[in-house]
Amino acid sequence: MPFSLTPAAIWPIVMLIASNVFMTFAWYGHLKHKGSALWLAILASWGIAFFEYCLAVPANRIGSDVYSTAQLKTIQEVITLLVFAGFSIFWLGENLTWNHAIGFALIAIGASFIFRA
């Protein structure tokens, strides 16, 4: 299916980016607060994940008119890596190494094959 930059093609990507920000905070945000009770981290993560689902579900529903399911999943995974890299640096204060960059790049190269005709 040919690709064009229509709102139906762009909005799912925008929504998946926002969704992944929520998802990353839900899954990894509590690591900055390891002193808090585990039950509190679970409850907070569950609450944050609600907003992730409120964006991811419609993004996939809208996106399925333009992208195949495999393409949607691939877009989501690449976005996850990009969001996670920024999150690791800016929220957790971790450094990304060349090994991380090479690994992420290889995943992105592999993902590009999903979009080939």
Backbone as a printed PyTorch tensor [residue, N CA C, xyz], in Angstrom:
tensor([[[ 0.8500, -1.1710,  0.0000],
         [ 0.0000,  0.0000,  0.0000],
         [ 0.8960,  1.2340,  0.0000]],

        [[ 0.6970,  2.1960, -0.9300],
         [ 1.5520,  3.3770, -1.0030],
         [ 1.3500,  4.2810,  0.2070]],

        [[ 2.4300,  4.9220,  0.6110],
         [ 2.4010,  5.7780,  1.7910],
         [ 2.2490,  7.2330,  1.3890]],

        [[ 1.3950,  7.9610,  2.1000],
         [ 1.2600,  9.4030,  1.9000],
         [ 1.1090, 10.0630,  3.2600]],

        [[ 1.5480, 11.2940,  3.3440],
         [ 1.4850, 12.0330,  4.6070],
         [ 0.1100, 12.6670,  4.8010]],

        [[-0.8400, 11.8490,  5.1380],
         [-2.1890, 12.3090,  5.4260],
         [-2.3730, 12.3210,  6.9380]],

        [[-3.3870, 13.0360,  7.4340],
         [-3.6490, 12.9940,  8.8770],
         [-3.8390, 11.5680,  9.3960]],

        [[-4.4400, 10.7030,  8.5800],
         [-4.6430,  9.3160,  9.0040],
         [-3.3230,  8.5750,  9.1410]],

        [[-2.2820,  9.0330,  8.4450],
         [-0.9630,  8.4110,  8.5490],
         [-0.1420,  9.0370,  9.6760]],

        [[-0.3640, 10.3150,  9.9510],
         [ 0.4470, 11.0360, 10.9320],
         [-0.1000, 10.8930, 12.3490]],

        [[-1.4170, 11.0120, 12.5350],
         [-1.9900, 10.9860, 13.8820],
         [-1.6660,  9.7170, 14.6690]],

        [[-1.7020,  8.5550, 14.0550],
         [-1.3300,  7.3620, 14.8260],
         [ 0.1040,  7.4270, 15.3530]],

        [[ 1.0110,  7.9920, 14.5750],
         [ 2.4020,  8.1180, 15.0130],
         [ 2.5100,  9.0970, 16.1730]],

        [[ 1.8320, 10.2280, 16.0580],
         [ 1.8410, 11.2190, 17.1480],
         [ 1.2600, 10.6000, 18.4240]],

        [[ 0.1540,  9.8910, 18.2750],
         [-0.4850,  9.2720, 19.4440],
         [ 0.3820,  8.1570, 20.0330]],

        [[ 1.0720,  7.4060, 19.1840],
         [ 1.9510,  6.3590, 19.6940],
         [ 3.1670,  6.9390, 20.4090]],

        [[ 3.6480,  8.0840, 19.9650],
         [ 4.7480,  8.7490, 20.6850],
         [ 4.2760,  9.1320, 22.0890]],

        [[ 3.1190,  9.7950, 22.1730],
         [ 2.5800, 10.1810, 23.4830],
         [ 2.3050,  8.9450, 24.3430]],

        [[ 1.7350,  7.9250, 23.7340],
         [ 1.4520,  6.6820, 24.4460],
         [ 2.7200,  6.0740, 25.0230]],

        [[ 3.7870,  6.0930, 24.2530],
         [ 5.0440,  5.5090, 24.7110],
         [ 5.6920,  6.3130, 25.8220]],

        [[ 5.4700,  7.6060, 25.8500],
         [ 5.9710,  8.3950, 26.9780],
         [ 5.2810,  7.9230, 28.2610]],

        [[ 3.9610,  7.7780, 28.2150],
         [ 3.2370,  7.2600, 29.3830],
         [ 3.6970,  5.8450, 29.7330]],

        [[ 3.8360,  4.9850, 28.7140],
         [ 4.2340,  3.6050, 28.9580],
         [ 5.6060,  3.5260, 29.6200]],

        [[ 6.5300,  4.3220, 29.1320],
         [ 7.8880,  4.2910, 29.6800],
         [ 7.8930,  4.7530, 31.1240]],

        [[ 7.1290,  5.7940, 31.4370],
         [ 7.0380,  6.2280, 32.8350],
         [ 6.3450,  5.1710, 33.6920]],

        [[ 5.3310,  4.5200, 33.1440],
         [ 4.6300,  3.4810, 33.9060],
         [ 5.5570,  2.3090, 34.2080]],

        [[ 6.3460,  1.9040, 33.2590],
         [ 7.2000,  0.7270, 33.4310],
         [ 8.5010,  1.0130, 34.1570]],

        [[ 9.0950,  2.2000, 33.9100],
         [10.4380,  2.4590, 34.4170],
         [10.5650,  3.6910, 35.3110]],

        [[ 9.5500,  4.5350, 35.3640],
         [ 9.6390,  5.7740, 36.1440],
         [ 9.9040,  5.5520, 37.6140]],

        [[ 9.3660,  4.4760, 38.1630],
         [ 9.5340,  4.1820, 39.5940],
         [10.9700,  3.8240, 39.9460]],

        [[11.8060,  3.5220, 38.9780],
         [13.1930,  3.1640, 39.2770],
         [13.9750,  4.3350, 39.8480]],

        [[13.4680,  5.5340, 39.6330],
         [14.0890,  6.7180, 40.2220],
         [13.6950,  6.8620, 41.6930]],

        [[12.6900,  6.1190, 42.1260],
         [12.1680,  6.2000, 43.4860],
         [12.1360,  4.8130, 44.1240]],

        [[13.2680,  4.1500, 44.1620],
         [13.3270,  2.7720, 44.6640],
         [13.0090,  2.6600, 46.1470]],

        [[13.0190,  3.7720, 46.8540],
         [12.7150,  3.7460, 48.2790],
         [11.2290,  3.6670, 48.5830]],

        [[10.3920,  3.8970, 47.5820],
         [ 8.9530,  3.8380, 47.8190],
         [ 8.4980,  2.3820, 47.8730]],

        [[ 7.3600,  2.1640, 48.4890],
         [ 6.8200,  0.8120, 48.6220],
         [ 6.4830,  0.2510, 47.2430]],

        [[ 6.7160, -1.0430, 47.0800],
         [ 6.4570, -1.6860, 45.7970],
         [ 4.9850, -1.5850, 45.4100]],

        [[ 4.0850, -1.7420, 46.3810],
         [ 2.6520, -1.6660, 46.0680],
         [ 2.2930, -0.2850, 45.5480]],

        [[ 2.9660,  0.7580, 46.0570],
         [ 2.7070,  2.1180, 45.5980],
         [ 3.2170,  2.2950, 44.1610]],

        [[ 4.3760,  1.7220, 43.8730],
         [ 4.9170,  1.7900, 42.5090],
         [ 3.9860,  1.0770, 41.5330]],

        [[ 3.4560, -0.0740, 41.9480],
         [ 2.5280, -0.8180, 41.0840],
         [ 1.2620, -0.0110, 40.8420]],

        [[ 0.7070,  0.5610, 41.8880],
         [-0.5210,  1.3380, 41.7650],
         [-0.3070,  2.5710, 40.8820]],

        [[ 0.8020,  3.2810, 41.1020],
         [ 1.0940,  4.4680, 40.2930],
         [ 1.3140,  4.0730, 38.8310]],

        [[ 2.0320,  2.9750, 38.6150],
         [ 2.2870,  2.5100, 37.2530],
         [ 0.9960,  2.1330, 36.5490]],

        [[ 0.1150,  1.4790, 37.2660],
         [-1.1700,  1.0840, 36.6980],
         [-1.9830,  2.3220, 36.3090]],

        [[-1.9630,  3.3350, 37.1630],
         [-2.6850,  4.5710, 36.8570],
         [-2.1260,  5.2860, 35.6410]],

        [[-0.7960,  5.3170, 35.5070],
         [-0.1650,  5.9440, 34.3490],
         [-0.4740,  5.1510, 33.0790]],

        [[-0.4550,  3.8210, 33.2070],
         [-0.7050,  2.9610, 32.0400],
         [-2.1010,  3.1760, 31.4650]],

        [[-3.0570,  3.5930, 32.2990],
         [-4.4040,  3.8750, 31.7920],
         [-4.3440,  4.8960, 30.6590]],

        [[-3.5420,  5.9490, 30.8480],
         [-3.4450,  6.9940, 29.8320],
         [-2.7040,  6.4960, 28.5940]],

        [[-1.7660,  5.5750, 28.8030],
         [-1.0910,  4.9560, 27.6680],
         [-2.0970,  4.2240, 26.7900]],

        [[-2.9730,  3.4570, 27.4110],
         [-3.9900,  2.7150, 26.6640],
         [-4.9790,  3.6570, 25.9820]],

        [[-5.3020,  4.7690, 26.6380],
         [-6.2360,  5.7390, 26.0460],
         [-5.6790,  6.3410, 24.7550]],

        [[-4.3740,  6.2890, 24.5760],
         [-3.7570,  6.7760, 23.3420],
         [-3.4190,  5.6440, 22.3770]],

        [[-2.9120,  4.5270, 22.9020],
         [-2.4610,  3.4360, 22.0350],
         [-3.6090,  2.7580, 21.3070]],

        [[-4.7060,  2.5300, 21.9950],
         [-5.8300,  1.8220, 21.3640],
         [-6.3960,  2.6310, 20.1910]],

        [[-6.7160,  3.9190, 20.3760],
         [-7.2060,  4.6620, 19.2070],
         [-6.1360,  4.8560, 18.1300]],

        [[-4.8680,  4.9720, 18.5270],
         [-3.8000,  5.1070, 17.5300],
         [-3.7710,  3.8900, 16.6220]],

        [[-3.8990,  2.7160, 17.2110],
         [-3.9000,  1.4930, 16.4040],
         [-5.1830,  1.3540, 15.5930]],

        [[-6.2920,  1.7650, 16.1530],
         [-7.5650,  1.6840, 15.4300],
         [-7.5310,  2.6160, 14.2210]],

        [[-7.0940,  3.8670, 14.4310],
         [-7.0020,  4.8310, 13.3250],
         [-5.9200,  4.3970, 12.3350]],

        [[-4.7900,  3.9830, 12.8710],
         [-3.6580,  3.6000, 12.0310],
         [-3.9110,  2.3890, 11.1680]],

        [[-4.8300,  1.5190, 11.5880],
         [-5.0900,  0.2990, 10.8120],
         [-5.7310,  0.6050,  9.4600]],

        [[-6.2190,  1.8310,  9.2740],
         [-6.7450,  2.2260,  7.9660],
         [-5.6230,  2.5470,  6.9750]],

        [[-4.4180,  2.8080,  7.5120],
         [-3.3000,  3.2190,  6.6680],
         [-2.1630,  2.1930,  6.6920]],

        [[-1.9350,  1.5920,  7.8460],
         [-0.8090,  0.6820,  8.0400],
         [-1.3040, -0.7400,  8.2920]],

        [[-0.4640, -1.7100,  7.9520],
         [-0.7650, -3.0890,  8.3300],
         [-0.4730, -3.2410,  9.8240]],

        [[-0.9500, -4.3120, 10.3990],
         [-0.7020, -4.5560, 11.8230],
         [ 0.7950, -4.6800, 12.0920]],

        [[ 1.5140, -5.3480, 11.2210],
         [ 2.9680, -5.4860, 11.3840],
         [ 3.6520, -4.1220, 11.3240]],

        [[ 3.1750, -3.2550, 10.4400],
         [ 3.7510, -1.9110, 10.3560],
         [ 3.4550, -1.1080, 11.6140]],

        [[ 2.2300, -1.1900, 12.1250],
         [ 1.8900, -0.4820, 13.3640],
         [ 2.7710, -0.9490, 14.5210]],

        [[ 2.9500, -2.2470, 14.6390],
         [ 3.7790, -2.7880, 15.7170],
         [ 5.2270, -2.3410, 15.5580]],

        [[ 5.7120, -2.3130, 14.3410],
         [ 7.0820, -1.8830, 14.0830],
         [ 7.2630, -0.4120, 14.4150]],

        [[ 6.3080,  0.4190, 14.0130],
         [ 6.3520,  1.8440, 14.3580],
         [ 6.4070,  2.0010, 15.8700]],

        [[ 5.5550,  1.2580, 16.5700],
         [ 5.4970,  1.3390, 18.0270],
         [ 6.8330,  0.9370, 18.6530]],

        [[ 7.4660, -0.1010, 18.1540],
         [ 8.7290, -0.5760, 18.7260],
         [ 9.8610,  0.4210, 18.5050]],

        [[ 9.9250,  1.0140, 17.3180],
         [10.9610,  2.0120, 17.0530],
         [10.7410,  3.2440, 17.9220]],

        [[ 9.4920,  3.6820, 18.0510],
         [ 9.1760,  4.8040, 18.9280],
         [ 9.5720,  4.4680, 20.3630]],

        [[ 9.2850,  3.2530, 20.7990],
         [ 9.6420,  2.8280, 22.1540],
         [11.1400,  2.9720, 22.3940]],

        [[11.9470,  2.5460, 21.4420],
         [13.3980,  2.6690, 21.6070],
         [13.8390,  4.1260, 21.7050]],

        [[13.2710,  4.9770, 20.8710],
         [13.6380,  6.3920, 20.8910],
         [13.2120,  7.0610, 22.1950]],

        [[11.9790,  6.7930, 22.6110],
         [11.4820,  7.3730, 23.8620],
         [12.3020,  6.8430, 25.0350]],

        [[12.5710,  5.5440, 25.0380],
         [13.3400,  4.9450, 26.1250],
         [14.7460,  5.5220, 26.2130]],

        [[15.3870,  5.7470, 25.0660],
         [16.7310,  6.3270, 25.0660],
         [16.7100,  7.7110, 25.7200]],

        [[15.7570,  8.5510, 25.3190],
         [15.6420,  9.8780, 25.9340],
         [15.3070,  9.8010, 27.4110]],

        [[14.4130,  8.9070, 27.7720],
         [14.0180,  8.7120, 29.1610],
         [15.2080,  8.2820, 30.0190]],

        [[15.9970,  7.3450, 29.5070],
         [17.1600,  6.8550, 30.2460],
         [18.1380,  7.9740, 30.5510]],

        [[18.3220,  8.8500, 29.5730],
         [19.2690,  9.9530, 29.7420],
         [18.7040, 11.0270, 30.6600]],

        [[17.4990, 11.5020, 30.3520],
         [16.9780, 12.6840, 31.0220],
         [16.2620, 12.4030, 32.3350]],

        [[15.6480, 11.2300, 32.5080],
         [14.9330, 10.9270, 33.7510],
         [15.7840, 10.1120, 34.7150]],

        [[16.4070,  9.0610, 34.1870],
         [17.2010,  8.1790, 35.0440],
         [18.6570,  8.6020, 35.1470]],

        [[19.0900,  9.5120, 34.2930],
         [20.4680,  9.9980, 34.3440],
         [21.4970,  8.9640, 33.9040]],

        [[21.0740,  8.0210, 33.0810],
         [21.9900,  6.9920, 32.6000],
         [22.6530,  7.4510, 31.3100]],

        [[23.7970,  6.8780, 31.0280],
         [24.4930,  7.1620, 29.7800],
         [24.1960,  6.0620, 28.7700]],

        [[24.0110,  6.4580, 27.5320],
         [23.8940,  5.4780, 26.4660],
         [25.2670,  5.3420, 25.8070]],

        [[25.6550,  4.1190, 25.5310],
         [26.9640,  3.8510, 24.9530],
         [26.8360,  3.6170, 23.4510]],

        [[27.9860,  3.4930, 22.8030],
         [27.9740,  3.1640, 21.3870],
         [27.3160,  1.8170, 21.1530]],

        [[27.4780,  0.8930, 22.0850],
         [26.8220, -0.4140, 21.9410],
         [25.3120, -0.2570, 21.9080]],

        [[24.7630,  0.6300, 22.7640],
         [23.3260,  0.9020, 22.7380],
         [22.9230,  1.4780, 21.3810]],

        [[23.6800,  2.4750, 20.9250],
         [23.3580,  3.1410, 19.6530],
         [23.4020,  2.1480, 18.4940]],

        [[24.4140,  1.3050, 18.4680],
         [24.5310,  0.3210, 17.3880],
         [23.3820, -0.6850, 17.4660]],

        [[23.0830, -1.1720, 18.6710],
         [21.9800, -2.1220, 18.8350],
         [20.6490, -1.5330, 18.4030]],

        [[20.3730, -0.2990, 18.8270],
         [19.1290,  0.3620, 18.4340],
         [19.0940,  0.5750, 16.9230]],

        [[20.2270,  0.9710, 16.3400],
         [20.2810,  1.1940, 14.8900],
         [20.0160, -0.1030, 14.1240]],

        [[20.5740, -1.2110, 14.6060],
         [20.3320, -2.4920, 13.9390],
         [18.8630, -2.8880, 14.0180]],

        [[18.2280, -2.6050, 15.1430],
         [16.7880, -2.8740, 15.2660],
         [16.0160, -2.0070, 14.2730]],

        [[16.3870, -0.7280, 14.1720],
         [15.7040,  0.1760, 13.2410],
         [15.9120, -0.2610, 11.7950]],

        [[17.1180, -0.7290, 11.4710],
         [17.3720, -1.2220, 10.1080],
         [16.4990, -2.4400,  9.8320]],

        [[16.4210, -3.3470, 10.7900],
         [15.5540, -4.5150, 10.6320],
         [14.1040, -4.1030, 10.4650]],

        [[13.6950, -3.1030, 11.2360],
         [12.3010, -2.6320, 11.1540],
         [11.9970, -2.0480,  9.7820]],

        [[12.9950, -1.4670,  9.1370],
         [12.7500, -0.8500,  7.8160],
         [12.2820, -1.8780,  6.7880]],

        [[12.6420, -3.1360,  6.9640],
         [12.2220, -4.1570,  6.0070],
         [10.7110, -4.3940,  6.0370]],

        [[10.0640, -4.0760,  7.1430],
         [ 8.6120, -4.2350,  7.2490],
         [ 7.9030, -3.2980,  6.2630]],

        [[ 8.5510, -2.1840,  5.9220],
         [ 7.9090, -1.1720,  5.0840],
         [ 8.3020, -1.2780,  3.6090]],

        [[ 9.0770, -2.2690,  3.2610],
         [ 9.4510, -2.4820,  1.8600],
         [ 8.3580, -3.2300,  1.1270]],

        [[ 8.1680, -2.8700, -0.1100],
         [ 7.1080, -3.5110, -0.9260],
         [ 7.4620, -4.9280, -1.2760]]])
